[in-house]
């Protein structure tokens, strides 16, 4: 039956990858890249952009800014849909970087953009919940940072 194949644990995969030749590893990575857009984006980040974390964060902010410009303010439903899309994209990039400071920085940018674009949080509980959920996430992430970094935020 399809779908019943159990995925190996990360530890098991790591043990298997250790024994592979560089050529076989390359083949596997390329196959992953062809399989799903997210895999390709993650590989792109790891290979070309992970060395410049601040530059990457800035490019994500620029992408967010462009997405915020596309928000349809005439209808709260479309505003909510676009905000969720921006948040999905932002969270994907946060997972790629996997550094708490990047998460805090990008989510703060998200919340600032909501305020700057004058999204009517008071007119919609759903919009307010999206915003407030990110504020809670920022507070939680800041609390997990080193004391010196907590002070910066």
C-alpha positions as a printed NumPy array, in Angstrom:
array([[  0.   ,   0.   ,   0.   ],
       [  1.311,   3.465,  -0.901],
       [  2.052,   6.017,   1.792],
       [  2.771,   3.408,   4.435],
       [  6.548,   3.639,   4.011],
       [  7.898,   5.008,   7.282],
       [ 10.501,   7.747,   6.921],
       [ 13.862,   7.116,   8.536],
       [ 14.913,   9.26 ,  11.474],
       [ 17.373,  12.115,  10.945],
       [ 19.977,  10.065,  12.856],
       [ 19.471,   7.057,  10.559],
       [ 19.731,   9.279,   7.464],
       [ 22.91 ,  10.889,   8.822],
       [ 24.482,   7.469,   9.436],
       [ 23.686,   6.436,   5.868],
       [ 24.953,   9.712,   4.319],
       [ 28.33 ,   9.4  ,   6.087],
       [ 29.139,   6.319,   3.986],
       [ 28.269,   7.804,   0.581],
       [ 30.738,   9.062,  -2.009],
       [ 30.747,  12.77 ,  -2.92 ],
       [ 29.328,  11.862,  -6.347],
       [ 26.432,   9.937,  -4.784],
       [ 25.76 ,  12.814,  -2.336],
       [ 25.667,  15.267,  -5.257],
       [ 23.238,  12.999,  -7.094],
       [ 20.949,  12.801,  -4.05 ],
       [ 21.042,  16.596,  -3.517],
       [ 20.19 ,  17.251,  -7.166],
       [ 17.328,  14.797,  -6.997],
       [ 16.005,  16.534,  -3.875],
       [ 16.29 ,  19.891,  -5.646],
       [ 14.213,  18.615,  -8.574],
       [ 11.617,  17.053,  -6.311],
       [ 10.292,  20.103,  -4.49 ],
       [ 10.677,  23.876,  -4.784],
       [ 11.316,  24.207,  -1.014],
       [ 14.207,  21.728,  -1.248],
       [ 15.703,  23.719,  -4.123],
       [ 15.335,  26.981,  -2.198],
       [ 16.928,  25.477,   0.917],
       [ 19.846,  24.088,  -1.093],
       [ 20.263,  27.502,  -2.753],
       [ 20.387,  29.121,   0.681],
       [ 22.854,  26.571,   2.076],
       [ 25.164,  26.68 ,  -0.949],
       [ 25.103,  30.35 ,  -1.904],
       [ 23.632,  32.522,   0.838],
       [ 24.308,  31.01 ,   4.27 ],
       [ 27.694,  32.781,   4.413],
       [ 25.997,  36.193,   4.384],
       [ 23.214,  35.888,   6.946],
       [ 22.57 ,  39.663,   7.173],
       [ 22.421,  39.972,   3.392],
       [ 19.965,  37.09 ,   3.242],
       [ 17.781,  38.612,   5.97 ],
       [ 17.782,  41.916,   4.066],
       [ 16.739,  40.171,   0.846],
       [ 13.885,  38.441,   2.725],
       [ 12.806,  41.838,   4.101],
       [ 12.851,  43.256,   0.563],
       [ 10.714,  40.335,  -0.631],
       [  8.298,  40.976,   2.262],
       [  8.138,  44.679,   1.357],
       [  7.159,  43.786,  -2.219],
       [  4.465,  41.392,  -0.988],
       [  3.061,  44.049,   1.372],
       [  2.735,  46.422,  -1.612],
       [  0.43 ,  43.861,  -3.258],
       [ -2.069,  43.745,  -0.388],
       [ -5.65 ,  44.415,  -1.457],
       [ -6.93 ,  46.819,   1.204],
       [-10.458,  46.992,  -0.179],
       [-11.44 ,  43.621,   1.251],
       [-10.437,  42.232,   4.676],
       [-10.646,  38.649,   3.353],
       [ -7.978,  39.363,   0.707],
       [ -5.89 ,  41.318,   3.189],
       [ -5.935,  38.308,   5.526],
       [ -5.079,  35.885,   2.699],
       [ -2.098,  37.979,   1.605],
       [ -0.874,  38.433,   5.194],
       [ -0.975,  34.666,   5.711],
       [  0.959,  34.17 ,   2.454],
       [  3.615,  36.689,   3.558],
       [  3.836,  34.95 ,   6.926],
       [  4.187,  31.495,   5.308],
       [  7.008,  32.777,   3.118],
       [  8.688,  34.52 ,   6.056],
       [  8.48 ,  31.415,   8.256],
       [  9.973,  29.308,   5.463],
       [ 12.985,  31.657,   5.294],
       [ 13.242,  31.629,   9.096],
       [ 13.487,  27.814,   8.967],
       [ 16.254,  28.062,   6.347],
       [ 18.371,  30.422,   8.456],
       [ 17.453,  28.607,  11.703],
       [ 18.887,  31.35 ,  13.935],
       [ 16.699,  32.943,  16.624],
       [ 17.971,  36.472,  15.916],
       [ 16.88 ,  36.122,  12.275],
       [ 13.448,  34.966,  13.424],
       [ 13.093,  37.959,  15.743],
       [ 14.334,  40.406,  13.102],
       [ 12.045,  39.107,  10.353],
       [  8.945,  38.882,  12.545],
       [  9.536,  42.395,  13.895],
       [  9.787,  43.568,  10.272],
       [  6.502,  41.77 ,   9.509],
       [  4.732,  43.52 ,  12.401],
       [  6.231,  46.915,  11.491],
       [  4.999,  46.498,   7.915],
       [  1.484,  45.735,   9.203],
       [  1.563,  49.03 ,  11.116],
       [  3.145,  50.979,   8.217],
       [  0.599,  49.757,   5.682],
       [ -2.199,  50.726,   8.079],
       [ -3.892,  47.335,   8.048],
       [ -7.126,  47.78 ,  10.066],
       [ -6.399,  45.447,  12.99 ],
       [ -9.316,  46.908,  14.964],
       [-11.826,  46.055,  12.212],
       [-11.017,  42.356,  12.078],
       [-10.405,  39.877,  14.874],
       [ -8.634,  37.577,  12.376],
       [ -6.178,  40.306,  11.377],
       [ -5.608,  41.252,  15.014],
       [ -4.977,  37.589,  15.856],
       [ -2.366,  37.261,  13.103],
       [ -0.57 ,  40.358,  14.402],
       [ -0.848,  39.426,  18.083],
       [  0.299,  35.862,  17.37 ],
       [  3.508,  37.209,  15.836],
       [  4.044,  39.589,  18.774],
       [  3.809,  36.57 ,  21.141],
       [  6.218,  34.614,  18.939],
       [  8.689,  37.54 ,  18.961],
       [  8.485,  37.826,  22.773],
       [  9.051,  34.077,  23.162],
       [ 12.019,  34.108,  20.762],
       [ 13.577,  37.134,  22.476],
       [ 13.278,  35.388,  25.853],
       [ 15.354,  32.498,  24.44 ],
       [ 18.182,  34.777,  23.279],
       [ 21.351,  35.613,  25.23 ],
       [ 20.855,  38.487,  27.688],
       [ 22.972,  40.937,  25.659],
       [ 20.908,  40.222,  22.534],
       [ 17.631,  40.48 ,  24.483],
       [ 18.624,  44.024,  25.405],
       [ 19.23 ,  44.877,  21.712],
       [ 15.614,  43.999,  20.878]])
